[in-house]
Amino acid sequence: MARLKVETDERLNITLVYSPAPRQVREWSVDLPAGSTAAQALAASGLLAEFPELASGRLALGVWGKKAGLRQVLCDQDRLEVYRPLRVDPKVARRERFNKQGVKKSGLFANKRVGAKAGY
């Protein structure tokens, strides 16, 4: 794959997005020189200063929903997303919801035919 030569005076407009809690979204617009990485965008945004708990752990990043690392070189108009760590494993949460609802009241077992075997 051939790379295009980038002029030094070219600037990138990057949108950085982080959701500190459910239904809360914070957005920063960062202007960076061409060839900048995700780590440089994080430093320029001030996100780590505002949310110091992110600096202590390993960050999960994405560019337009695709997994990326701190060394990822960004393009103009990229959307850099910082993901929260999961508090509960999704499989465990689903299992707990299923147990709470009751086996015979959810999923395949909700509409039982009269005279049918259990589970059918």
Biopython code that builds the backbone (N, CA, C, O; Angstrom):
import numpy as np
from Bio.PDB.StructureBuilder import StructureBuilder

atoms = [
    (1, "MET", "N", (0.850, -1.166, 0.000)),
    (1, "MET", "CA", (0.000, 0.000, 0.000)),
    (1, "MET", "C", (0.898, 1.232, 0.000)),
    (1, "MET", "O", (1.767, 1.368, 0.861)),
    (2, "ALA", "N", (0.695, 2.113, -0.947)),
    (2, "ALA", "CA", (1.500, 3.322, -1.068)),
    (2, "ALA", "C", (0.937, 4.421, -0.180)),
    (2, "ALA", "O", (-0.277, 4.577, -0.054)),
    (3, "ARG", "N", (1.827, 5.171, 0.427)),
    (3, "ARG", "CA", (1.409, 6.282, 1.279)),
    (3, "ARG", "C", (1.669, 7.576, 0.541)),
    (3, "ARG", "O", (2.681, 7.717, -0.145)),
    (4, "LEU", "N", (0.774, 8.500, 0.679)),
    (4, "LEU", "CA", (0.931, 9.803, 0.072)),
    (4, "LEU", "C", (1.817, 10.683, 0.935)),
    (4, "LEU", "O", (1.776, 10.609, 2.163)),
    (5, "LYS", "N", (2.612, 11.508, 0.290)),
    (5, "LYS", "CA", (3.450, 12.441, 1.030)),
    (5, "LYS", "C", (2.566, 13.543, 1.598)),
    (5, "LYS", "O", (1.742, 14.116, 0.885)),
    (6, "VAL", "N", (2.740, 13.836, 2.877)),
    (6, "VAL", "CA", (1.902, 14.812, 3.561)),
    (6, "VAL", "C", (2.698, 16.095, 3.747)),
    (6, "VAL", "O", (3.851, 16.061, 4.177)),
    (7, "GLU", "N", (2.090, 17.211, 3.425)),
    (7, "GLU", "CA", (2.745, 18.499, 3.628)),
    (7, "GLU", "C", (2.757, 18.833, 5.112)),
    (7, "GLU", "O", (1.856, 18.441, 5.854)),
    (8, "THR", "N", (3.789, 19.564, 5.543)),
    (8, "THR", "CA", (3.964, 19.846, 6.961)),
    (8, "THR", "C", (2.982, 20.882, 7.490)),
    (8, "THR", "O", (2.733, 20.924, 8.695)),
    (9, "ASP", "N", (2.413, 21.724, 6.618)),
    (9, "ASP", "CA", (1.502, 22.759, 7.106)),
    (9, "ASP", "C", (0.047, 22.296, 7.137)),
    (9, "ASP", "O", (-0.844, 23.068, 7.494)),
    (10, "GLU", "N", (-0.192, 21.058, 6.771)),
    (10, "GLU", "CA", (-1.553, 20.517, 6.782)),
    (10, "GLU", "C", (-1.988, 20.245, 8.221)),
    (10, "GLU", "O", (-1.190, 19.777, 9.033)),
    (11, "ARG", "N", (-3.231, 20.531, 8.534)),
    (11, "ARG", "CA", (-3.771, 20.330, 9.881)),
    (11, "ARG", "C", (-4.894, 19.302, 9.842)),
    (11, "ARG", "O", (-5.579, 19.142, 8.832)),
    (12, "LEU", "N", (-5.064, 18.615, 10.953)),
    (12, "LEU", "CA", (-6.122, 17.621, 11.105)),
    (12, "LEU", "C", (-7.151, 18.140, 12.099)),
    (12, "LEU", "O", (-6.793, 18.690, 13.141)),
    (13, "ASN", "N", (-8.407, 17.967, 11.782)),
    (13, "ASN", "CA", (-9.486, 18.291, 12.715)),
    (13, "ASN", "C", (-10.023, 16.960, 13.238)),
    (13, "ASN", "O", (-10.679, 16.217, 12.507)),
    (14, "ILE", "N", (-9.743, 16.667, 14.500)),
    (14, "ILE", "CA", (-10.101, 15.391, 15.122)),
    (14, "ILE", "C", (-11.176, 15.634, 16.176)),
    (14, "ILE", "O", (-11.095, 16.590, 16.947)),
    (15, "THR", "N", (-12.178, 14.765, 16.202)),
    (15, "THR", "CA", (-13.204, 14.807, 17.248)),
    (15, "THR", "C", (-12.920, 13.670, 18.214)),
    (15, "THR", "O", (-12.833, 12.511, 17.807)),
    (16, "LEU", "N", (-12.775, 13.996, 19.489)),
    (16, "LEU", "CA", (-12.522, 13.009, 20.525)),
    (16, "LEU", "C", (-13.784, 12.879, 21.372)),
    (16, "LEU", "O", (-14.347, 13.883, 21.807)),
    (17, "VAL", "N", (-14.230, 11.648, 21.607)),
    (17, "VAL", "CA", (-15.491, 11.401, 22.309)),
    (17, "VAL", "C", (-15.246, 10.442, 23.469)),
    (17, "VAL", "O", (-14.538, 9.445, 23.329)),
    (18, "TYR", "N", (-15.853, 10.765, 24.632)),
    (18, "TYR", "CA", (-15.781, 9.901, 25.806)),
    (18, "TYR", "C", (-17.113, 9.980, 26.545)),
    (18, "TYR", "O", (-17.703, 11.053, 26.667)),
    (19, "SER", "N", (-17.576, 8.839, 27.035)),
    (19, "SER", "CA", (-18.811, 8.782, 27.805)),
    (19, "SER", "C", (-18.471, 8.362, 29.234)),
    (19, "SER", "O", (-18.260, 7.176, 29.487)),
    (20, "PRO", "N", (-18.414, 9.315, 30.177)),
    (20, "PRO", "CA", (-18.043, 8.968, 31.555)),
    (20, "PRO", "C", (-19.087, 8.128, 32.284)),
    (20, "PRO", "O", (-18.747, 7.406, 33.222)),
    (21, "ALA", "N", (-20.351, 8.207, 31.870)),
    (21, "ALA", "CA", (-21.429, 7.448, 32.500)),
    (21, "ALA", "C", (-22.503, 7.187, 31.446)),
    (21, "ALA", "O", (-22.511, 7.838, 30.401)),
    (22, "PRO", "N", (-23.400, 6.253, 31.706)),
    (22, "PRO", "CA", (-24.478, 6.009, 30.749)),
    (22, "PRO", "C", (-25.266, 7.287, 30.448)),
    (22, "PRO", "O", (-25.565, 8.071, 31.348)),
    (23, "ARG", "N", (-25.590, 7.477, 29.195)),
    (23, "ARG", "CA", (-26.366, 8.616, 28.694)),
    (23, "ARG", "C", (-25.659, 9.967, 28.898)),
    (23, "ARG", "O", (-26.308, 11.013, 28.884)),
    (24, "GLN", "N", (-24.352, 9.945, 29.084)),
    (24, "GLN", "CA", (-23.557, 11.174, 29.150)),
    (24, "GLN", "C", (-22.439, 11.064, 28.127)),
    (24, "GLN", "O", (-21.680, 10.095, 28.140)),
    (25, "VAL", "N", (-22.331, 12.037, 27.248)),
    (25, "VAL", "CA", (-21.286, 12.024, 26.229)),
    (25, "VAL", "C", (-20.555, 13.354, 26.250)),
    (25, "VAL", "O", (-21.177, 14.415, 26.190)),
    (26, "ARG", "N", (-19.234, 13.294, 26.335)),
    (26, "ARG", "CA", (-18.393, 14.491, 26.271)),
    (26, "ARG", "C", (-17.656, 14.464, 24.946)),
    (26, "ARG", "O", (-17.207, 13.406, 24.504)),
    (27, "GLU", "N", (-17.527, 15.617, 24.312)),
    (27, "GLU", "CA", (-16.906, 15.696, 22.989)),
    (27, "GLU", "C", (-15.923, 16.862, 22.946)),
    (27, "GLU", "O", (-16.229, 17.959, 23.412)),
    (28, "TRP", "N", (-14.745, 16.617, 22.386)),
    (28, "TRP", "CA", (-13.731, 17.633, 22.207)),
    (28, "TRP", "C", (-13.360, 17.693, 20.730)),
    (28, "TRP", "O", (-13.319, 16.665, 20.054)),
    (29, "SER", "N", (-13.095, 18.880, 20.239)),
    (29, "SER", "CA", (-12.585, 19.068, 18.884)),
    (29, "SER", "C", (-11.136, 19.511, 19.009)),
    (29, "SER", "O", (-10.839, 20.499, 19.681)),
    (30, "VAL", "N", (-10.237, 18.781, 18.362)),
    (30, "VAL", "CA", (-8.809, 19.025, 18.505)),
    (30, "VAL", "C", (-8.212, 19.298, 17.126)),
    (30, "VAL", "O", (-8.499, 18.582, 16.167)),
    (31, "ASP", "N", (-7.390, 20.327, 17.034)),
    (31, "ASP", "CA", (-6.691, 20.675, 15.802)),
    (31, "ASP", "C", (-5.232, 20.264, 15.968)),
    (31, "ASP", "O", (-4.537, 20.783, 16.842)),
    (32, "LEU", "N", (-4.759, 19.326, 15.128)),
    (32, "LEU", "CA", (-3.418, 18.768, 15.255)),
    (32, "LEU", "C", (-2.675, 18.838, 13.930)),
    (32, "LEU", "O", (-3.300, 18.946, 12.875)),
    (33, "PRO", "N", (-1.336, 18.779, 13.973)),
    (33, "PRO", "CA", (-0.585, 18.708, 12.715)),
    (33, "PRO", "C", (-0.770, 17.344, 12.051)),
    (33, "PRO", "O", (-1.092, 16.361, 12.719)),
    (34, "ALA", "N", (-0.568, 17.290, 10.749)),
    (34, "ALA", "CA", (-0.711, 16.038, 9.998)),
    (34, "ALA", "C", (0.278, 15.007, 10.534)),
    (34, "ALA", "O", (1.393, 15.348, 10.929)),
    (35, "GLY", "N", (-0.143, 13.743, 10.543)),
    (35, "GLY", "CA", (0.704, 12.661, 11.027)),
    (35, "GLY", "C", (0.627, 12.451, 12.522)),
    (35, "GLY", "O", (1.410, 11.676, 13.070)),
    (36, "SER", "N", (-0.294, 13.117, 13.202)),
    (36, "SER", "CA", (-0.434, 12.972, 14.650)),
    (36, "SER", "C", (-1.053, 11.621, 14.994)),
    (36, "SER", "O", (-1.777, 11.027, 14.195)),
    (37, "THR", "N", (-0.749, 11.154, 16.203)),
    (37, "THR", "CA", (-1.257, 9.862, 16.659)),
    (37, "THR", "C", (-2.398, 10.052, 17.651)),
    (37, "THR", "O", (-2.699, 11.173, 18.060)),
    (38, "ALA", "N", (-3.024, 8.951, 18.029)),
    (38, "ALA", "CA", (-4.113, 8.988, 19.007)),
    (38, "ALA", "C", (-3.605, 9.486, 20.359)),
    (38, "ALA", "O", (-4.323, 10.200, 21.060)),
    (39, "ALA", "N", (-2.384, 9.122, 20.732)),
    (39, "ALA", "CA", (-1.817, 9.581, 22.007)),
    (39, "ALA", "C", (-1.662, 11.103, 22.009)),
    (39, "ALA", "O", (-1.923, 11.748, 23.024)),
    (40, "GLN", "N", (-1.245, 11.676, 20.891)),
    (40, "GLN", "CA", (-1.099, 13.128, 20.801)),
    (40, "GLN", "C", (-2.459, 13.820, 20.870)),
    (40, "GLN", "O", (-2.578, 14.899, 21.451)),
    (41, "ALA", "N", (-3.479, 13.206, 20.282)),
    (41, "ALA", "CA", (-4.830, 13.774, 20.346)),
    (41, "ALA", "C", (-5.356, 13.752, 21.778)),
    (41, "ALA", "O", (-5.996, 14.706, 22.221)),
    (42, "LEU", "N", (-5.086, 12.659, 22.506)),
    (42, "LEU", "CA", (-5.509, 12.577, 23.910)),
    (42, "LEU", "C", (-4.829, 13.653, 24.747)),
    (42, "LEU", "O", (-5.465, 14.293, 25.584)),
    (43, "ALA", "N", (-3.536, 13.849, 24.518)),
    (43, "ALA", "CA", (-2.797, 14.856, 25.278)),
    (43, "ALA", "C", (-3.302, 16.260, 24.959)),
    (43, "ALA", "O", (-3.426, 17.089, 25.861)),
    (44, "ALA", "N", (-3.592, 16.537, 23.697)),
    (44, "ALA", "CA", (-4.045, 17.871, 23.294)),
    (44, "ALA", "C", (-5.459, 18.178, 23.783)),
    (44, "ALA", "O", (-5.798, 19.343, 23.990)),
    (45, "SER", "N", (-6.275, 17.166, 23.968)),
    (45, "SER", "CA", (-7.668, 17.385, 24.354)),
    (45, "SER", "C", (-7.827, 17.748, 25.831)),
    (45, "SER", "O", (-8.783, 18.434, 26.196)),
    (46, "GLY", "N", (-6.913, 17.301, 26.676)),
    (46, "GLY", "CA", (-7.039, 17.522, 28.110)),
    (46, "GLY", "C", (-7.951, 16.504, 28.784)),
    (46, "GLY", "O", (-8.326, 16.680, 29.943)),
    (47, "LEU", "N", (-8.304, 15.458, 28.077)),
    (47, "LEU", "CA", (-9.196, 14.417, 28.611)),
    (47, "LEU", "C", (-8.605, 13.753, 29.846)),
    (47, "LEU", "O", (-9.310, 13.543, 30.833)),
    (48, "LEU", "N", (-7.309, 13.419, 29.803)),
    (48, "LEU", "CA", (-6.681, 12.718, 30.920)),
    (48, "LEU", "C", (-6.551, 13.607, 32.152)),
    (48, "LEU", "O", (-6.509, 13.103, 33.274)),
    (49, "ALA", "N", (-6.486, 14.926, 31.958)),
    (49, "ALA", "CA", (-6.451, 15.844, 33.098)),
    (49, "ALA", "C", (-7.832, 15.960, 33.731)),
    (49, "ALA", "O", (-7.955, 16.078, 34.951)),
    (50, "GLU", "N", (-8.871, 15.927, 32.900)),
    (50, "GLU", "CA", (-10.245, 16.046, 33.404)),
    (50, "GLU", "C", (-10.734, 14.742, 34.043)),
    (50, "GLU", "O", (-11.500, 14.766, 35.007)),
    (51, "PHE", "N", (-10.291, 13.616, 33.505)),
    (51, "PHE", "CA", (-10.674, 12.297, 34.024)),
    (51, "PHE", "C", (-9.402, 11.521, 34.376)),
    (51, "PHE", "O", (-8.980, 10.657, 33.607)),
    (52, "PRO", "N", (-8.783, 11.816, 35.529)),
    (52, "PRO", "CA", (-7.499, 11.178, 35.878)),
    (52, "PRO", "C", (-7.593, 9.662, 36.069)),
    (52, "PRO", "O", (-6.574, 8.976, 35.989)),
    (53, "GLU", "N", (-8.774, 9.134, 36.315)),
    (53, "GLU", "CA", (-8.920, 7.685, 36.485)),
    (53, "GLU", "C", (-8.587, 6.935, 35.198)),
    (53, "GLU", "O", (-8.252, 5.751, 35.242)),
    (54, "LEU", "N", (-8.676, 7.609, 34.055)),
    (54, "LEU", "CA", (-8.340, 6.971, 32.783)),
    (54, "LEU", "C", (-6.834, 6.786, 32.629)),
    (54, "LEU", "O", (-6.388, 5.836, 31.985)),
    (55, "ALA", "N", (-6.050, 7.686, 33.214)),
    (55, "ALA", "CA", (-4.594, 7.629, 33.078)),
    (55, "ALA", "C", (-4.008, 6.429, 33.816)),
    (55, "ALA", "O", (-2.947, 5.936, 33.435)),
    (56, "SER", "N", (-4.674, 5.954, 34.857)),
    (56, "SER", "CA", (-4.135, 4.855, 35.655)),
    (56, "SER", "C", (-4.311, 3.495, 34.985)),
    (56, "SER", "O", (-3.522, 2.583, 35.235)),
    (57, "GLY", "N", (-5.325, 3.342, 34.143)),
    (57, "GLY", "CA", (-5.585, 2.053, 33.513)),
    (57, "GLY", "C", (-5.196, 2.025, 32.054)),
    (57, "GLY", "O", (-4.722, 3.015, 31.498)),
    (58, "ARG", "N", (-5.403, 0.876, 31.444)),
    (58, "ARG", "CA", (-5.134, 0.714, 30.023)),
    (58, "ARG", "C", (-6.334, 1.223, 29.244)),
    (58, "ARG", "O", (-7.459, 0.785, 29.486)),
    (59, "LEU", "N", (-6.114, 2.132, 28.323)),
    (59, "LEU", "CA", (-7.214, 2.732, 27.568)),
    (59, "LEU", "C", (-7.652, 1.838, 26.423)),
    (59, "LEU", "O", (-6.827, 1.221, 25.749)),
    (60, "ALA", "N", (-8.949, 1.776, 26.213)),
    (60, "ALA", "CA", (-9.509, 1.108, 25.044)),
    (60, "ALA", "C", (-9.960, 2.210, 24.099)),
    (60, "ALA", "O", (-10.820, 3.021, 24.442)),
    (61, "LEU", "N", (-9.371, 2.234, 22.902)),
    (61, "LEU", "CA", (-9.643, 3.293, 21.934)),
    (61, "LEU", "C", (-10.199, 2.718, 20.651)),
    (61, "LEU", "O", (-10.007, 1.543, 20.337)),
    (62, "GLY", "N", (-10.894, 3.570, 19.915)),
    (62, "GLY", "CA", (-11.380, 3.200, 18.603)),
    (62, "GLY", "C", (-11.457, 4.424, 17.716)),
    (62, "GLY", "O", (-11.638, 5.544, 18.194)),
    (63, "VAL", "N", (-11.319, 4.203, 16.419)),
    (63, "VAL", "CA", (-11.504, 5.257, 15.433)),
    (63, "VAL", "C", (-12.696, 4.844, 14.583)),
    (63, "VAL", "O", (-12.646, 3.851, 13.858)),
    (64, "TRP", "N", (-13.765, 5.618, 14.685)),
    (64, "TRP", "CA", (-15.029, 5.311, 14.001)),
    (64, "TRP", "C", (-15.497, 3.890, 14.312)),
    (64, "TRP", "O", (-15.942, 3.172, 13.417)),
    (65, "GLY", "N", (-15.398, 3.483, 15.586)),
    (65, "GLY", "CA", (-15.928, 2.191, 16.012)),
    (65, "GLY", "C", (-15.015, 1.009, 15.765)),
    (65, "GLY", "O", (-15.384, -0.118, 16.094)),
    (66, "LYS", "N", (-13.829, 1.223, 15.196)),
    (66, "LYS", "CA", (-12.876, 0.135, 14.962)),
    (66, "LYS", "C", (-11.725, 0.279, 15.947)),
    (66, "LYS", "O", (-11.205, 1.376, 16.149)),
    (67, "LYS", "N", (-11.331, -0.829, 16.555)),
    (67, "LYS", "CA", (-10.302, -0.826, 17.585)),
    (67, "LYS", "C", (-9.023, -0.162, 17.079)),
    (67, "LYS", "O", (-8.592, -0.391, 15.949)),
    (68, "ALA", "N", (-8.426, 0.664, 17.937)),
    (68, "ALA", "CA", (-7.193, 1.378, 17.603)),
    (68, "ALA", "C", (-6.307, 1.443, 18.831)),
    (68, "ALA", "O", (-6.770, 1.252, 19.956)),
    (69, "GLY", "N", (-5.032, 1.712, 18.610)),
    (69, "GLY", "CA", (-4.077, 1.850, 19.696)),
    (69, "GLY", "C", (-3.606, 3.288, 19.818)),
    (69, "GLY", "O", (-3.992, 4.153, 19.032)),
    (70, "LEU", "N", (-2.768, 3.530, 20.813)),
    (70, "LEU", "CA", (-2.254, 4.880, 21.038)),
    (70, "LEU", "C", (-1.340, 5.340, 19.907)),
    (70, "LEU", "O", (-1.183, 6.542, 19.692)),
    (71, "ARG", "N", (-0.738, 4.405, 19.183)),
    (71, "ARG", "CA", (0.165, 4.751, 18.078)),
    (71, "ARG", "C", (-0.548, 4.914, 16.744)),
    (71, "ARG", "O", (0.095, 5.177, 15.728)),
    (72, "GLN", "N", (-1.851, 4.764, 16.734)),
    (72, "GLN", "CA", (-2.634, 4.882, 15.494)),
    (72, "GLN", "C", (-2.479, 6.294, 14.924)),
    (72, "GLN", "O", (-2.739, 7.279, 15.615)),
    (73, "VAL", "N", (-2.054, 6.388, 13.660)),
    (73, "VAL", "CA", (-1.941, 7.684, 12.989)),
    (73, "VAL", "C", (-3.336, 8.089, 12.529)),
    (73, "VAL", "O", (-4.050, 7.299, 11.912)),
    (74, "LEU", "N", (-3.711, 9.311, 12.830)),
    (74, "LEU", "CA", (-5.058, 9.788, 12.544)),
    (74, "LEU", "C", (-5.129, 10.522, 11.209)),
    (74, "LEU", "O", (-4.135, 11.061, 10.721)),
    (75, "CYS", "N", (-6.317, 10.530, 10.637)),
    (75, "CYS", "CA", (-6.591, 11.261, 9.400)),
    (75, "CYS", "C", (-7.535, 12.418, 9.717)),
    (75, "CYS", "O", (-8.140, 12.465, 10.788)),
    (76, "ASP", "N", (-7.650, 13.343, 8.777)),
    (76, "ASP", "CA", (-8.547, 14.481, 8.966)),
    (76, "ASP", "C", (-9.989, 13.998, 9.126)),
    (76, "ASP", "O", (-10.418, 13.070, 8.440)),
    (77, "GLN", "N", (-10.721, 14.624, 10.021)),
    (77, "GLN", "CA", (-12.127, 14.333, 10.317)),
    (77, "GLN", "C", (-12.340, 12.980, 11.000)),
    (77, "GLN", "O", (-13.460, 12.470, 10.999)),
    (78, "ASP", "N", (-11.298, 12.392, 11.580)),
    (78, "ASP", "CA", (-11.468, 11.142, 12.324)),
    (78, "ASP", "C", (-12.199, 11.404, 13.637)),
    (78, "ASP", "O", (-12.126, 12.493, 14.206)),
    (79, "ARG", "N", (-12.909, 10.372, 14.101)),
    (79, "ARG", "CA", (-13.598, 10.415, 15.393)),
    (79, "ARG", "C", (-12.891, 9.404, 16.291)),
    (79, "ARG", "O", (-13.018, 8.195, 16.097)),
    (80, "LEU", "N", (-12.154, 9.902, 17.264)),
    (80, "LEU", "CA", (-11.426, 9.055, 18.198)),
    (80, "LEU", "C", (-12.314, 8.827, 19.416)),
    (80, "LEU", "O", (-12.735, 9.780, 20.071)),
    (81, "GLU", "N", (-12.598, 7.558, 19.717)),
    (81, "GLU", "CA", (-13.503, 7.203, 20.801)),
    (81, "GLU", "C", (-12.728, 6.535, 21.927)),
    (81, "GLU", "O", (-11.915, 5.643, 21.684)),
    (82, "VAL", "N", (-12.978, 6.964, 23.148)),
    (82, "VAL", "CA", (-12.374, 6.359, 24.343)),
    (82, "VAL", "C", (-13.477, 5.569, 25.032)),
    (82, "VAL", "O", (-14.514, 6.122, 25.400)),
    (83, "TYR", "N", (-13.246, 4.268, 25.204)),
    (83, "TYR", "CA", (-14.278, 3.385, 25.745)),
    (83, "TYR", "C", (-14.090, 3.162, 27.241)),
    (83, "TYR", "O", (-12.966, 3.048, 27.730)),
    (84, "ARG", "N", (-15.222, 3.101, 27.964)),
    (84, "ARG", "CA", (-15.217, 2.756, 29.386)),
    (84, "ARG", "C", (-14.991, 1.257, 29.533)),
    (84, "ARG", "O", (-15.406, 0.484, 28.669)),
    (85, "PRO", "N", (-14.339, 0.837, 30.610)),
    (85, "PRO", "CA", (-14.238, -0.606, 30.848)),
    (85, "PRO", "C", (-15.603, -1.157, 31.275)),
    (85, "PRO", "O", (-16.395, -0.454, 31.903)),
    (86, "LEU", "N", (-15.865, -2.402, 30.933)),
    (86, "LEU", "CA", (-17.125, -3.041, 31.325)),
    (86, "LEU", "C", (-17.116, -3.315, 32.818)),
    (86, "LEU", "O", (-16.108, -3.766, 33.361)),
    (87, "ARG", "N", (-18.217, -3.051, 33.476)),
    (87, "ARG", "CA", (-18.326, -3.336, 34.910)),
    (87, "ARG", "C", (-18.747, -4.784, 35.149)),
    (87, "ARG", "O", (-18.340, -5.405, 36.131)),
    (88, "VAL", "N", (-19.554, -5.305, 34.253)),
    (88, "VAL", "CA", (-20.065, -6.670, 34.388)),
    (88, "VAL", "C", (-19.904, -7.363, 33.037)),
    (88, "VAL", "O", (-20.141, -6.769, 31.985)),
    (89, "ASP", "N", (-19.500, -8.625, 33.087)),
    (89, "ASP", "CA", (-19.411, -9.411, 31.866)),
    (89, "ASP", "C", (-20.822, -9.560, 31.283)),
    (89, "ASP", "O", (-21.738, -9.940, 32.012)),
    (90, "PRO", "N", (-21.024, -9.273, 29.990)),
    (90, "PRO", "CA", (-22.370, -9.355, 29.404)),
    (90, "PRO", "C", (-23.026, -10.729, 29.552)),
    (90, "PRO", "O", (-24.244, -10.818, 29.706)),
    (91, "LYS", "N", (-22.229, -11.797, 29.505)),
    (91, "LYS", "CA", (-22.798, -13.142, 29.672)),
    (91, "LYS", "C", (-23.342, -13.336, 31.086)),
    (91, "LYS", "O", (-24.409, -13.920, 31.276)),
    (92, "VAL", "N", (-22.608, -12.847, 32.061)),
    (92, "VAL", "CA", (-23.048, -12.961, 33.458)),
    (92, "VAL", "C", (-24.311, -12.135, 33.676)),
    (92, "VAL", "O", (-25.242, -12.596, 34.336)),
    (93, "ALA", "N", (-24.356, -10.908, 33.124)),
    (93, "ALA", "CA", (-25.531, -10.053, 33.282)),
    (93, "ALA", "C", (-26.772, -10.710, 32.669)),
    (93, "ALA", "O", (-27.851, -10.665, 33.261)),
    (94, "ARG", "N", (-26.626, -11.315, 31.498)),
    (94, "ARG", "CA", (-27.759, -11.981, 30.846)),
    (94, "ARG", "C", (-28.235, -13.168, 31.681)),
    (94, "ARG", "O", (-29.437, -13.377, 31.850)),
    (95, "ARG", "N", (-27.285, -13.939, 32.199)),
    (95, "ARG", "CA", (-27.632, -15.104, 33.026)),
    (95, "ARG", "C", (-28.388, -14.666, 34.279)),
    (95, "ARG", "O", (-29.360, -15.310, 34.675)),
    (96, "GLU", "N", (-27.942, -13.566, 34.910)),
    (96, "GLU", "CA", (-28.612, -13.077, 36.110)),
    (96, "GLU", "C", (-30.019, -12.560, 35.803)),
    (96, "GLU", "O", (-30.944, -12.786, 36.584)),
    (97, "ARG", "N", (-30.189, -11.860, 34.662)),
    (97, "ARG", "CA", (-31.532, -11.400, 34.273)),
    (97, "ARG", "C", (-32.451, -12.580, 34.025)),
    (97, "ARG", "O", (-33.617, -12.551, 34.419)),
    (98, "PHE", "N", (-31.944, -13.612, 33.380)),
    (98, "PHE", "CA", (-32.734, -14.800, 33.089)),
    (98, "PHE", "C", (-33.170, -15.476, 34.392)),
    (98, "PHE", "O", (-34.328, -15.871, 34.526)),
    (99, "ASN", "N", (-32.255, -15.609, 35.348)),
    (99, "ASN", "CA", (-32.579, -16.236, 36.631)),
    (99, "ASN", "C", (-33.589, -15.398, 37.411)),
    (99, "ASN", "O", (-34.458, -15.946, 38.089)),
    (100, "LYS", "N", (-33.479, -14.080, 37.320)),
    (100, "LYS", "CA", (-34.392, -13.189, 38.038)),
    (100, "LYS", "C", (-35.812, -13.270, 37.466)),
    (100, "LYS", "O", (-36.787, -13.255, 38.218)),
    (101, "GLN", "N", (-35.930, -13.357, 36.132)),
    (101, "GLN", "CA", (-37.242, -13.419, 35.491)),
    (101, "GLN", "C", (-37.920, -14.757, 35.715)),
    (101, "GLN", "O", (-39.148, -14.850, 35.712)),
    (102, "GLY", "N", (-37.131, -15.772, 35.906)),
    (102, "GLY", "CA", (-37.697, -17.103, 36.084)),
    (102, "GLY", "C", (-37.620, -17.881, 34.793)),
    (102, "GLY", "O", (-37.818, -17.331, 33.709)),
    (103, "VAL", "N", (-37.335, -19.150, 34.912)),
    (103, "VAL", "CA", (-37.120, -19.999, 33.754)),
    (103, "VAL", "C", (-38.373, -20.133, 32.911)),
    (103, "VAL", "O", (-38.281, -20.138, 31.684)),
    (104, "LYS", "N", (-39.518, -20.241, 33.516)),
    (104, "LYS", "CA", (-40.743, -20.518, 32.758)),
    (104, "LYS", "C", (-41.445, -19.268, 32.248)),
    (104, "LYS", "O", (-42.502, -19.367, 31.625)),
    (105, "LYS", "N", (-40.875, -18.092, 32.502)),
    (105, "LYS", "CA", (-41.549, -16.858, 32.116)),
    (105, "LYS", "C", (-40.830, -16.094, 31.014)),
    (105, "LYS", "O", (-41.300, -15.027, 30.618)),
    (106, "SER", "N", (-39.712, -16.595, 30.502)),
    (106, "SER", "CA", (-38.963, -15.810, 29.521)),
    (106, "SER", "C", (-38.500, -16.674, 28.357)),
    (106, "SER", "O", (-38.450, -17.901, 28.444)),
    (107, "GLY", "N", (-38.167, -15.998, 27.271)),
    (107, "GLY", "CA", (-37.585, -16.657, 26.112)),
    (107, "GLY", "C", (-38.503, -17.681, 25.486)),
    (107, "GLY", "O", (-39.693, -17.431, 25.293)),
    (108, "LEU", "N", (-37.944, -18.838, 25.169)),
    (108, "LEU", "CA", (-38.683, -19.909, 24.510)),
    (108, "LEU", "C", (-39.783, -20.492, 25.382)),
    (108, "LEU", "O", (-40.712, -21.124, 24.880)),
    (109, "PHE", "N", (-39.676, -20.280, 26.685)),
    (109, "PHE", "CA", (-40.604, -20.904, 27.618)),
    (109, "PHE", "C", (-41.811, -20.033, 27.949)),
    (109, "PHE", "O", (-42.678, -20.451, 28.716)),
    (110, "ALA", "N", (-41.881, -18.835, 27.387)),
    (110, "ALA", "CA", (-42.952, -17.903, 27.721)),
    (110, "ALA", "C", (-44.308, -18.372, 27.188)),
    (110, "ALA", "O", (-45.315, -18.250, 27.885)),
    (111, "ASN", "N", (-44.349, -18.906, 25.968)),
    (111, "ASN", "CA", (-45.618, -19.334, 25.349)),
    (111, "ASN", "C", (-45.632, -20.853, 25.230)),
    (111, "ASN", "O", (-45.227, -21.404, 24.207)),
    (112, "LYS", "N", (-46.085, -21.509, 26.251)),
    (112, "LYS", "CA", (-46.124, -22.970, 26.276)),
    (112, "LYS", "C", (-47.468, -23.459, 25.736)),
    (112, "LYS", "O", (-48.528, -22.972, 26.128)),
    (113, "ARG", "N", (-47.396, -24.425, 24.836)),
    (113, "ARG", "CA", (-48.633, -25.008, 24.318)),
    (113, "ARG", "C", (-49.246, -25.937, 25.357)),
    (113, "ARG", "O", (-48.530, -26.575, 26.128)),
    (114, "VAL", "N", (-50.558, -26.009, 25.372)),
    (114, "VAL", "CA", (-51.253, -26.885, 26.312)),
    (114, "VAL", "C", (-50.946, -28.332, 25.969)),
    (114, "VAL", "O", (-51.078, -28.753, 24.820)),
    (115, "GLY", "N", (-50.537, -29.086, 26.977)),
    (115, "GLY", "CA", (-50.232, -30.492, 26.777)),
    (115, "GLY", "C", (-48.843, -30.779, 26.238)),
    (115, "GLY", "O", (-48.503, -31.943, 26.022)),
    (116, "ALA", "N", (-48.023, -29.747, 26.012)),
    (116, "ALA", "CA", (-46.667, -29.954, 25.473)),
    (116, "ALA", "C", (-45.684, -30.294, 26.593)),
    (116, "ALA", "O", (-45.925, -30.006, 27.766)),
    (117, "LYS", "N", (-44.580, -30.908, 26.203)),
    (117, "LYS", "CA", (-43.528, -31.235, 27.161)),
    (117, "LYS", "C", (-42.868, -29.945, 27.640)),
    (117, "LYS", "O", (-42.939, -28.916, 26.969)),
    (118, "ALA", "N", (-42.241, -30.009, 28.781)),
    (118, "ALA", "CA", (-41.558, -28.836, 29.335)),
    (118, "ALA", "C", (-40.402, -28.432, 28.397)),
    (118, "ALA", "O", (-39.616, -29.279, 27.975)),
    (119, "GLY", "N", (-40.311, -27.149, 28.084)),
    (119, "GLY", "CA", (-39.240, -26.650, 27.238)),
    (119, "GLY", "C", (-39.572, -26.639, 25.760)),
    (119, "GLY", "O", (-38.735, -26.243, 24.948)),
    (120, "TYR", "N", (-40.812, -27.076, 25.375)),
    (120, "TYR", "CA", (-41.182, -27.099, 23.953)),
    (120, "TYR", "C", (-42.380, -26.234, 23.699)),
    (120, "TYR", "O", (-42.836, -26.130, 22.560)),
]
sb = StructureBuilder()
sb.init_structure("model")
sb.init_model(0)
sb.init_chain("A")
sb.init_seg("    ")
for serial, (resi, resn, name, xyz) in enumerate(atoms, 1):
    if name == "N":
        sb.init_residue(resn, " ", resi, " ")
    sb.init_atom(name, np.array(xyz, "f"), 0.0, 1.0, " ", f" {name:<3s}", serial, name[0])
structure = sb.get_structure()
